[in-house]
Amino acid sequence: MTLRLTPDDERVLAALAAEDGISRQEATIRAIHEVAARRGHERDVRTLSAAARDRYADLLDRLGR
């Protein structure tokens, strides 16, 4: 796979890799995994929040009055 980056993206990637003392490839892989983990966490929070709102809808409505 070839990853084509703009010069600005390449500069940012190189800075991230240098900061962590890793290769640009490893920095790219870590970034992919971090975004995937963050999205999974956000999805879990949305799901749990919706369940809590459903479960406590009456209480939340009373508190809102």
C-alpha positions in Angstrom: 0.0 0.0 0.0 1.2 3.5 -0.8 0.3 6.4 1.4 0.4 9.7 -0.4 0.7 12.7 1.9 0.9 16.4 1.3 4.1 18.1 2.4 2.3 19.4 5.4 1.0 16.0 6.4 4.4 14.5 5.9 5.9 17.2 8.2 3.4 16.5 10.9 3.9 12.7 10.6 7.6 13.1 10.8 7.3 15.3 13.9 5.0 12.8 15.6 7.4 9.9 14.8 10.4 11.8 16.0 8.7 12.9 19.2 7.9 9.3 20.0 11.1 7.9 18.7 9.4 5.6 16.2 9.3 5.2 12.5 6.8 7.1 10.4 5.1 3.7 9.6 4.7 3.0 13.3 3.4 6.5 13.9 0.8 6.0 11.1 -0.3 2.6 12.6 -0.6 4.1 16.1 -2.7 7.0 14.8 -5.0 4.6 13.0 -5.5 2.5 16.2 -6.0 5.6 18.4 -8.7 6.9 16.1 -10.4 3.5 16.0 -10.2 3.2 19.8 -11.6 6.7 20.3 -14.5 6.1 17.9 -15.3 2.8 19.7 -15.3 4.6 23.1 -17.5 7.4 21.7 -19.9 4.8 20.3 -20.0 3.0 23.7 -20.7 6.3 25.5 -23.5 7.1 23.1 -25.0 3.7 23.6 -24.8 3.7 27.4 -26.0 7.3 27.5 -29.1 6.5 25.4 -29.8 3.4 27.6 -29.5 5.6 30.8 -31.8 8.3 29.3 -34.4 5.6 28.5 -34.1 3.9 31.9 -34.3 7.2 33.8 -36.6 9.1 31.5 -39.3 9.7 34.1 -36.8 10.8 36.8 -35.1 13.1 34.3 -38.4 14.6 33.3 -39.4 15.2 37.0 -36.0 16.8 37.7 -36.4 19.1 34.7 -39.6 20.6 36.1 
